Amino acid sequence: MKKSLDEIAALEKAISKKYGKQATKDPRSDWDEEKEAEYLKQSKKASLKREKIKAKQERVEINGIFVSKKLLSKEEDSRTCPVCKNYSFKQSDDVYMIKYNCCFDCWAEHVDGREDRWKKGWRPNET
């Protein structure tokens, strides 16, 4: 059912009387280039803020466990053993990673007693 123009005008008049002229005013009538520029600036700022929040909440899978990306430093690769590819949080592995470029478990299995061979570049097969 279509309303006639008289009914629409009466409705707008009633709304204007109850809520003020601003309630029935076309929002585009006050819009200008300055307001448009300000709106775009605020919109871009809000978008950047949302992207930062999203990046902080992003999770990364490490050995089947999801860890917040913000907890990982740029040195993430230095915590992964190049031999067995396991990620380690153990402090004991830090010493072996620095000296032998492998975790403690790999050191015990492949390096212990065979340091000369290891230092010459021998590494176990990936299988």
VMD Tcl script that builds the backbone (N, CA, C; Angstrom):
set m [mol new atoms 381]
animate dup $m
set s [atomselect $m all]
$s set {name element resname resid chain x y z} {
  {N N MET 1 A 0.852 -1.176 0.000}
  {CA C MET 1 A 0.000 0.000 0.000}
  {C C MET 1 A 0.895 1.235 0.000}
  {N N LYS 2 A 0.694 2.104 -1.006}
  {CA C LYS 2 A 1.492 3.316 -1.124}
  {C C LYS 2 A 0.821 4.442 -0.353}
  {N N LYS 3 A 1.670 5.252 0.271}
  {CA C LYS 3 A 1.144 6.413 0.975}
  {C C LYS 3 A 1.177 7.603 0.030}
  {N N SER 4 A 0.220 8.431 0.171}
  {CA C SER 4 A 0.181 9.626 -0.669}
  {C C SER 4 A 1.198 10.637 -0.137}
  {N N LEU 5 A 1.506 11.601 -0.971}
  {CA C LEU 5 A 2.466 12.631 -0.578}
  {C C LEU 5 A 1.955 13.439 0.608}
  {N N ASP 6 A 0.647 13.621 0.719}
  {CA C ASP 6 A 0.075 14.353 1.848}
  {C C ASP 6 A 0.301 13.592 3.155}
  {N N GLU 7 A 0.155 12.265 3.124}
  {CA C GLU 7 A 0.365 11.460 4.329}
  {C C GLU 7 A 1.845 11.495 4.753}
  {N N ILE 8 A 2.740 11.434 3.762}
  {CA C ILE 8 A 4.175 11.496 4.058}
  {C C ILE 8 A 4.537 12.853 4.655}
  {N N ALA 9 A 3.995 13.924 4.090}
  {CA C ALA 9 A 4.256 15.273 4.607}
  {C C ALA 9 A 3.714 15.417 6.026}
  {N N ALA 10 A 2.544 14.870 6.296}
  {CA C ALA 10 A 1.965 14.939 7.633}
  {C C ALA 10 A 2.825 14.164 8.627}
  {N N LEU 11 A 3.318 13.009 8.211}
  {CA C LEU 11 A 4.174 12.189 9.072}
  {C C LEU 11 A 5.485 12.921 9.381}
  {N N GLU 12 A 6.092 13.521 8.358}
  {CA C GLU 12 A 7.328 14.279 8.570}
  {C C GLU 12 A 7.092 15.463 9.491}
  {N N LYS 13 A 5.950 16.124 9.346}
  {CA C LYS 13 A 5.620 17.268 10.189}
  {C C LYS 13 A 5.462 16.827 11.643}
  {N N ALA 14 A 4.813 15.688 11.865}
  {CA C ALA 14 A 4.628 15.176 13.228}
  {C C ALA 14 A 5.973 14.801 13.863}
  {N N ILE 15 A 6.832 14.155 13.082}
  {CA C ILE 15 A 8.161 13.779 13.587}
  {C C ILE 15 A 8.973 15.023 13.911}
  {N N SER 16 A 8.914 16.009 13.011}
  {CA C SER 16 A 9.641 17.264 13.207}
  {C C SER 16 A 9.158 17.984 14.456}
  {N N LYS 17 A 7.851 17.960 14.698}
  {CA C LYS 17 A 7.276 18.633 15.863}
  {C C LYS 17 A 7.721 17.934 17.150}
  {N N LYS 18 A 7.735 16.589 17.128}
  {CA C LYS 18 A 8.061 15.826 18.332}
  {C C LYS 18 A 9.566 15.799 18.602}
  {N N TYR 19 A 10.412 15.609 17.565}
  {CA C TYR 19 A 11.854 15.411 17.756}
  {C C TYR 19 A 12.717 16.557 17.260}
  {N N GLY 20 A 12.143 17.558 16.615}
  {CA C GLY 20 A 12.903 18.689 16.117}
  {C C GLY 20 A 13.191 18.563 14.627}
  {N N LYS 21 A 13.575 19.684 14.019}
  {CA C LYS 21 A 13.816 19.744 12.576}
  {C C LYS 21 A 14.937 18.791 12.134}
  {N N GLN 22 A 15.919 18.575 13.012}
  {CA C GLN 22 A 17.068 17.743 12.665}
  {C C GLN 22 A 16.649 16.301 12.353}
  {N N ALA 23 A 15.557 15.816 12.936}
  {CA C ALA 23 A 15.101 14.436 12.739}
  {C C ALA 23 A 14.610 14.177 11.314}
  {N N THR 24 A 14.109 15.182 10.641}
  {CA C THR 24 A 13.578 14.980 9.287}
  {C C THR 24 A 14.453 15.594 8.207}
  {N N LYS 25 A 15.574 16.149 8.619}
  {CA C LYS 25 A 16.470 16.805 7.680}
  {C C LYS 25 A 17.301 15.770 6.923}
  {N N ASP 26 A 17.545 15.994 5.647}
  {CA C ASP 26 A 18.384 15.121 4.823}
  {C C ASP 26 A 19.829 15.271 5.304}
  {N N PRO 27 A 20.487 14.194 5.709}
  {CA C PRO 27 A 21.865 14.288 6.232}
  {C C PRO 27 A 22.853 14.846 5.211}
  {N N ARG 28 A 22.578 14.672 3.940}
  {CA C ARG 28 A 23.489 15.170 2.906}
  {C C ARG 28 A 23.475 16.693 2.779}
  {N N SER 29 A 22.460 17.335 3.337}
  {CA C SER 29 A 22.354 18.786 3.164}
  {C C SER 29 A 23.462 19.549 3.897}
  {N N ASP 30 A 24.010 18.979 4.986}
  {CA C ASP 30 A 25.083 19.642 5.736}
  {C C ASP 30 A 26.474 19.122 5.365}
  {N N TRP 31 A 26.542 18.138 4.478}
  {CA C TRP 31 A 27.819 17.500 4.145}
  {C C TRP 31 A 28.590 18.348 3.144}
  {N N ASP 32 A 29.890 18.546 3.408}
  {CA C ASP 32 A 30.730 19.295 2.478}
  {C C ASP 32 A 32.091 18.596 2.341}
  {N N GLU 33 A 32.975 19.182 1.560}
  {CA C GLU 33 A 34.281 18.571 1.293}
  {C C GLU 33 A 35.113 18.429 2.574}
  {N N GLU 34 A 35.026 19.411 3.452}
  {CA C GLU 34 A 35.788 19.382 4.706}
  {C C GLU 34 A 35.351 18.212 5.585}
  {N N LYS 35 A 34.041 18.026 5.703}
  {CA C LYS 35 A 33.517 16.916 6.497}
  {C C LYS 35 A 33.871 15.574 5.859}
  {N N GLU 36 A 33.868 15.524 4.553}
  {CA C GLU 36 A 34.237 14.303 3.842}
  {C C GLU 36 A 35.697 13.938 4.127}
  {N N ALA 37 A 36.587 14.934 4.084}
  {CA C ALA 37 A 38.009 14.705 4.355}
  {C C ALA 37 A 38.207 14.228 5.794}
  {N N GLU 38 A 37.519 14.842 6.728}
  {CA C GLU 38 A 37.613 14.439 8.139}
  {C C GLU 38 A 37.101 13.018 8.338}
  {N N TYR 39 A 36.005 12.692 7.686}
  {CA C TYR 39 A 35.442 11.341 7.775}
  {C C TYR 39 A 36.424 10.302 7.246}
  {N N LEU 40 A 37.043 10.580 6.096}
  {CA C LEU 40 A 38.006 9.648 5.511}
  {C C LEU 40 A 39.224 9.467 6.412}
  {N N LYS 41 A 39.660 10.551 7.037}
  {CA C LYS 41 A 40.800 10.497 7.954}
  {C C LYS 41 A 40.467 9.621 9.163}
  {N N GLN 42 A 39.294 9.825 9.751}
  {CA C GLN 42 A 38.864 9.025 10.897}
  {C C GLN 42 A 38.674 7.563 10.511}
  {N N SER 43 A 38.139 7.335 9.338}
  {CA C SER 43 A 37.911 5.977 8.854}
  {C C SER 43 A 39.234 5.229 8.686}
  {N N LYS 44 A 40.234 5.890 8.124}
  {CA C LYS 44 A 41.544 5.277 7.930}
  {C C LYS 44 A 42.201 4.975 9.281}
  {N N LYS 45 A 42.082 5.904 10.214}
  {CA C LYS 45 A 42.655 5.725 11.544}
  {C C LYS 45 A 42.007 4.527 12.251}
  {N N ALA 46 A 40.700 4.415 12.152}
  {CA C ALA 46 A 39.976 3.297 12.772}
  {C C ALA 46 A 40.370 1.969 12.125}
  {N N SER 47 A 40.556 1.982 10.824}
  {CA C SER 47 A 40.948 0.771 10.108}
  {C C SER 47 A 42.335 0.302 10.544}
  {N N LEU 48 A 43.268 1.217 10.680}
  {CA C LEU 48 A 44.611 0.869 11.134}
  {C C LEU 48 A 44.586 0.302 12.549}
  {N N LYS 49 A 43.744 0.884 13.391}
  {CA C LYS 49 A 43.619 0.408 14.772}
  {C C LYS 49 A 43.071 -1.023 14.795}
  {N N ARG 50 A 42.062 -1.297 13.954}
  {CA C ARG 50 A 41.500 -2.652 13.882}
  {C C ARG 50 A 42.539 -3.652 13.393}
  {N N GLU 51 A 43.358 -3.251 12.419}
  {CA C GLU 51 A 44.403 -4.134 11.891}
  {C C GLU 51 A 45.451 -4.454 12.959}
  {N N LYS 52 A 45.823 -3.468 13.773}
  {CA C LYS 52 A 46.785 -3.692 14.849}
  {C C LYS 52 A 46.229 -4.680 15.870}
  {N N ILE 53 A 44.976 -4.498 16.235}
  {CA C ILE 53 A 44.345 -5.393 17.203}
  {C C ILE 53 A 44.273 -6.807 16.643}
  {N N LYS 54 A 43.932 -6.929 15.370}
  {CA C LYS 54 A 43.836 -8.244 14.730}
  {C C LYS 54 A 45.204 -8.923 14.708}
  {N N ALA 55 A 46.247 -8.152 14.414}
  {CA C ALA 55 A 47.596 -8.715 14.364}
  {C C ALA 55 A 48.036 -9.203 15.744}
  {N N LYS 56 A 47.666 -8.489 16.790}
  {CA C LYS 56 A 48.031 -8.890 18.153}
  {C C LYS 56 A 47.302 -10.165 18.572}
  {N N GLN 57 A 46.113 -10.367 18.037}
  {CA C GLN 57 A 45.320 -11.526 18.422}
  {C C GLN 57 A 45.606 -12.740 17.540}
  {N N GLU 58 A 46.414 -12.569 16.501}
  {CA C GLU 58 A 46.685 -13.649 15.563}
  {C C GLU 58 A 47.460 -14.770 16.249}
  {N N ARG 59 A 47.110 -15.994 15.928}
  {CA C ARG 59 A 47.740 -17.178 16.508}
  {C C ARG 59 A 48.552 -17.919 15.443}
  {N N VAL 60 A 49.646 -18.534 15.893}
  {CA C VAL 60 A 50.517 -19.298 15.015}
  {C C VAL 60 A 50.605 -20.716 15.569}
  {N N GLU 61 A 50.525 -21.707 14.686}
  {CA C GLU 61 A 50.610 -23.104 15.137}
  {C C GLU 61 A 52.063 -23.543 15.181}
  {N N ILE 62 A 52.466 -24.061 16.330}
  {CA C ILE 62 A 53.813 -24.582 16.511}
  {C C ILE 62 A 53.675 -25.960 17.135}
  {N N ASN 63 A 54.006 -26.973 16.365}
  {CA C ASN 63 A 53.905 -28.368 16.829}
  {C C ASN 63 A 52.524 -28.697 17.382}
  {N N GLY 64 A 51.491 -28.256 16.704}
  {CA C GLY 64 A 50.124 -28.584 17.106}
  {C C GLY 64 A 49.554 -27.697 18.193}
  {N N ILE 65 A 50.301 -26.702 18.642}
  {CA C ILE 65 A 49.841 -25.791 19.700}
  {C C ILE 65 A 49.756 -24.395 19.111}
  {N N PHE 66 A 48.622 -23.731 19.349}
  {CA C PHE 66 A 48.466 -22.365 18.866}
  {C C PHE 66 A 49.005 -21.394 19.910}
  {N N VAL 67 A 49.944 -20.559 19.477}
  {CA C VAL 67 A 50.596 -19.583 20.343}
  {C C VAL 67 A 50.326 -18.196 19.788}
  {N N SER 68 A 50.065 -17.238 20.681}
  {CA C SER 68 A 49.836 -15.866 20.253}
  {C C SER 68 A 51.072 -15.357 19.527}
  {N N LYS 69 A 50.866 -14.758 18.378}
  {CA C LYS 69 A 51.982 -14.277 17.558}
  {C C LYS 69 A 52.782 -13.196 18.284}
  {N N LYS 70 A 52.118 -12.423 19.144}
  {CA C LYS 70 A 52.827 -11.348 19.840}
  {C C LYS 70 A 53.821 -11.899 20.864}
  {N N LEU 71 A 53.644 -13.160 21.284}
  {CA C LEU 71 A 54.576 -13.754 22.232}
  {C C LEU 71 A 55.860 -14.226 21.563}
  {N N LEU 72 A 55.808 -14.390 20.259}
  {CA C LEU 72 A 56.973 -14.861 19.532}
  {C C LEU 72 A 57.835 -13.687 19.100}
  {N N SER 73 A 59.109 -13.833 19.281}
  {CA C SER 73 A 60.023 -12.770 18.861}
  {C C SER 73 A 60.494 -13.051 17.446}
  {N N LYS 74 A 61.280 -12.171 16.918}
  {CA C LYS 74 A 61.831 -12.342 15.581}
  {C C LYS 74 A 62.823 -13.503 15.556}
  {N N GLU 75 A 63.285 -13.921 16.731}
  {CA C GLU 75 A 64.251 -15.003 16.825}
  {C C GLU 75 A 63.538 -16.350 16.904}
  {N N GLU 76 A 62.338 -16.429 16.406}
  {CA C GLU 76 A 61.548 -17.660 16.467}
  {C C GLU 76 A 62.298 -18.835 15.863}
  {N N ASP 77 A 62.991 -18.609 14.753}
  {CA C ASP 77 A 63.701 -19.690 14.090}
  {C C ASP 77 A 64.847 -20.218 14.938}
  {N N SER 78 A 65.424 -19.392 15.818}
  {CA C SER 78 A 66.528 -19.847 16.652}
  {C C SER 78 A 66.035 -20.807 17.735}
  {N N ARG 79 A 64.747 -20.912 17.945}
  {CA C ARG 79 A 64.186 -21.833 18.927}
  {C C ARG 79 A 63.799 -23.161 18.275}
  {N N THR 80 A 63.896 -23.251 16.968}
  {CA C THR 80 A 63.563 -24.483 16.263}
  {C C THR 80 A 64.852 -25.217 15.920}
  {N N CYS 81 A 64.927 -26.459 16.337}
  {CA C CYS 81 A 66.115 -27.269 16.065}
  {C C CYS 81 A 66.172 -27.585 14.575}
  {N N PRO 82 A 67.280 -27.253 13.892}
  {CA C PRO 82 A 67.376 -27.531 12.461}
  {C C PRO 82 A 67.480 -29.024 12.144}
  {N N VAL 83 A 67.815 -29.848 13.130}
  {CA C VAL 83 A 67.966 -31.281 12.895}
  {C C VAL 83 A 66.622 -31.992 12.990}
  {N N CYS 84 A 65.933 -31.837 14.141}
  {CA C CYS 84 A 64.667 -32.563 14.340}
  {C C CYS 84 A 63.439 -31.695 14.073}
  {N N LYS 85 A 63.632 -30.397 13.846}
  {CA C LYS 85 A 62.559 -29.438 13.534}
  {C C LYS 85 A 61.585 -29.221 14.689}
  {N N ASN 86 A 61.968 -29.596 15.914}
  {CA C ASN 86 A 61.110 -29.365 17.079}
  {C C ASN 86 A 61.359 -27.977 17.641}
  {N N TYR 87 A 60.283 -27.362 18.115}
  {CA C TYR 87 A 60.363 -26.039 18.726}
  {C C TYR 87 A 60.536 -26.247 20.216}
  {N N SER 88 A 61.470 -25.563 20.831}
  {CA C SER 88 A 61.761 -25.791 22.243}
  {C C SER 88 A 61.672 -24.511 23.051}
  {N N PHE 89 A 61.037 -24.638 24.233}
  {CA C PHE 89 A 61.002 -23.536 25.194}
  {C C PHE 89 A 62.007 -23.780 26.320}
  {N N LYS 90 A 62.696 -24.921 26.301}
  {CA C LYS 90 A 63.595 -25.297 27.399}
  {C C LYS 90 A 64.866 -24.454 27.368}
  {N N GLN 91 A 65.269 -23.996 28.548}
  {CA C GLN 91 A 66.501 -23.219 28.637}
  {C C GLN 91 A 67.714 -24.105 28.402}
  {N N SER 92 A 67.605 -25.379 28.764}
  {CA C SER 92 A 68.747 -26.278 28.568}
  {C C SER 92 A 69.109 -26.407 27.095}
  {N N ASP 93 A 68.132 -26.276 26.219}
  {CA C ASP 93 A 68.404 -26.364 24.783}
  {C C ASP 93 A 69.166 -25.145 24.262}
  {N N ASP 94 A 69.049 -24.017 24.952}
  {CA C ASP 94 A 69.703 -22.795 24.483}
  {C C ASP 94 A 71.216 -22.980 24.335}
  {N N VAL 95 A 71.839 -23.636 25.307}
  {CA C VAL 95 A 73.289 -23.838 25.276}
  {C C VAL 95 A 73.680 -24.668 24.060}
  {N N TYR 96 A 72.957 -25.744 23.817}
  {CA C TYR 96 A 73.274 -26.633 22.696}
  {C C TYR 96 A 72.956 -25.983 21.359}
  {N N MET 97 A 71.920 -25.154 21.329}
  {CA C MET 97 A 71.582 -24.439 20.088}
  {C C MET 97 A 72.702 -23.465 19.717}
  {N N ILE 98 A 73.275 -22.811 20.713}
  {CA C ILE 98 A 74.347 -21.848 20.446}
  {C C ILE 98 A 75.636 -22.564 20.033}
  {N N LYS 99 A 75.994 -23.610 20.792}
  {CA C LYS 99 A 77.278 -24.266 20.553}
  {C C LYS 99 A 77.245 -25.262 19.390}
  {N N TYR 100 A 76.173 -26.059 19.293}
  {CA C TYR 100 A 76.128 -27.124 18.290}
  {C C TYR 100 A 75.034 -26.952 17.241}
  {N N ASN 101 A 74.236 -25.905 17.359}
  {CA C ASN 101 A 73.129 -25.639 16.431}
  {C C ASN 101 A 72.139 -26.815 16.374}
  {N N CYS 102 A 71.827 -27.362 17.552}
  {CA C CYS 102 A 70.815 -28.411 17.683}
  {C C CYS 102 A 70.315 -28.433 19.125}
  {N N CYS 103 A 69.197 -29.099 19.363}
  {CA C CYS 103 A 68.642 -29.184 20.713}
  {C C CYS 103 A 69.401 -30.233 21.533}
  {N N PHE 104 A 69.107 -30.326 22.812}
  {CA C PHE 104 A 69.785 -31.267 23.692}
  {C C PHE 104 A 69.565 -32.711 23.236}
  {N N ASP 105 A 68.322 -33.038 22.872}
  {CA C ASP 105 A 68.022 -34.415 22.446}
  {C C ASP 105 A 68.858 -34.808 21.230}
  {N N CYS 106 A 68.955 -33.921 20.250}
  {CA C CYS 106 A 69.769 -34.208 19.056}
  {C C CYS 106 A 71.244 -34.277 19.419}
  {N N TRP 107 A 71.682 -33.429 20.334}
  {CA C TRP 107 A 73.070 -33.471 20.782}
  {C C TRP 107 A 73.380 -34.823 21.413}
  {N N ALA 108 A 72.478 -35.278 22.285}
  {CA C ALA 108 A 72.692 -36.559 22.965}
  {C C ALA 108 A 72.697 -37.720 21.975}
  {N N GLU 109 A 71.860 -37.645 20.957}
  {CA C GLU 109 A 71.740 -38.753 20.000}
  {C C GLU 109 A 72.819 -38.720 18.919}
  {N N HIS 110 A 73.178 -37.532 18.430}
  {CA C HIS 110 A 74.056 -37.453 17.257}
  {C C HIS 110 A 75.439 -36.855 17.518}
  {N N VAL 111 A 75.587 -36.001 18.537}
  {CA C VAL 111 A 76.835 -35.257 18.704}
  {C C VAL 111 A 77.696 -35.799 19.830}
  {N N ASP 112 A 77.122 -36.185 20.931}
  {CA C ASP 112 A 77.859 -36.605 22.124}
  {C C ASP 112 A 78.878 -37.685 21.771}
  {N N GLY 113 A 80.141 -37.378 21.970}
  {CA C GLY 113 A 81.224 -38.311 21.659}
  {C C GLY 113 A 81.698 -38.222 20.217}
  {N N ARG 114 A 81.015 -37.453 19.387}
  {CA C ARG 114 A 81.386 -37.333 17.966}
  {C C ARG 114 A 81.448 -35.851 17.552}
  {N N GLU 115 A 81.975 -35.016 18.447}
  {CA C GLU 115 A 82.001 -33.576 18.209}
  {C C GLU 115 A 82.796 -33.199 16.959}
  {N N ASP 116 A 83.914 -33.910 16.718}
  {CA C ASP 116 A 84.740 -33.588 15.549}
  {C C ASP 116 A 83.957 -33.769 14.253}
  {N N ARG 117 A 83.267 -34.889 14.147}
  {CA C ARG 117 A 82.464 -35.171 12.948}
  {C C ARG 117 A 81.384 -34.101 12.777}
  {N N TRP 118 A 80.758 -33.698 13.879}
  {CA C TRP 118 A 79.692 -32.681 13.851}
  {C C TRP 118 A 80.245 -31.333 13.396}
  {N N LYS 119 A 81.412 -30.976 13.935}
  {CA C LYS 119 A 82.006 -29.682 13.592}
  {C C LYS 119 A 82.450 -29.625 12.129}
  {N N LYS 120 A 82.726 -30.789 11.543}
  {CA C LYS 120 A 83.116 -30.850 10.133}
  {C C LYS 120 A 81.913 -30.736 9.204}
  {N N GLY 121 A 80.689 -30.776 9.789}
  {CA C GLY 121 A 79.507 -30.561 8.973}
  {C C GLY 121 A 78.592 -31.762 8.800}
  {N N TRP 122 A 78.925 -32.900 9.412}
  {CA C TRP 122 A 78.055 -34.071 9.287}
  {C C TRP 122 A 76.738 -33.806 9.981}
  {N N ARG 123 A 75.655 -34.202 9.337}
  {CA C ARG 123 A 74.300 -34.117 9.914}
  {C C ARG 123 A 73.576 -35.414 9.578}
  {N N PRO 124 A 72.659 -35.854 10.423}
  {CA C PRO 124 A 71.904 -37.076 10.142}
  {C C PRO 124 A 70.972 -36.872 8.948}
  {N N ASN 125 A 70.641 -37.989 8.291}
  {CA C ASN 125 A 69.682 -37.925 7.188}
  {C C ASN 125 A 68.339 -37.501 7.725}
  {N N GLU 126 A 67.540 -36.876 6.879}
  {CA C GLU 126 A 66.207 -36.395 7.317}
  {C C GLU 126 A 65.249 -37.539 7.596}
  {N N THR 127 A 65.539 -38.729 7.107}
  {CA C THR 127 A 64.692 -39.892 7.382}
  {C C THR 127 A 65.104 -40.448 8.704}
}
mol reanalyze $m
mol bondsrecalc $m
mol representation Tube
mol addrep $m
